[in-house]
Amino acid sequence: MGHGFGGLWKYRGIITYRLSPFELRAFGGALVPGLGNVLTRILSNVPYVVPPLGLAYIVYDQVEKEHAHLMRKNPADFENDK
């Protein structure tokens, strides 16, 4: 068992490449290009998301106003009560 870690198997005819985890940058390029990519993706989807949400809000608001209007009592119905 004199093999090092990762050298426990012999592959014949298969070429493998490895990179040490200590040589990787886990968050390399995440802030500057990553933030730009996120903003680009969000702005590219705005025309598809905002109009339906705006329409849904307008419909909801009008339905709530109409419901509140219909739930009010009509004073003319109670003129003859004593």
Secondary structure, DSSP 4 states (H G I P E B T S, - for coil): --PPTT-SS--SS-------TTS--TTTTTTHHHHHHHHHHHHHHHHHHHHHHHHHHHHHHHHHHHHHHHHSPPGGGGTT--
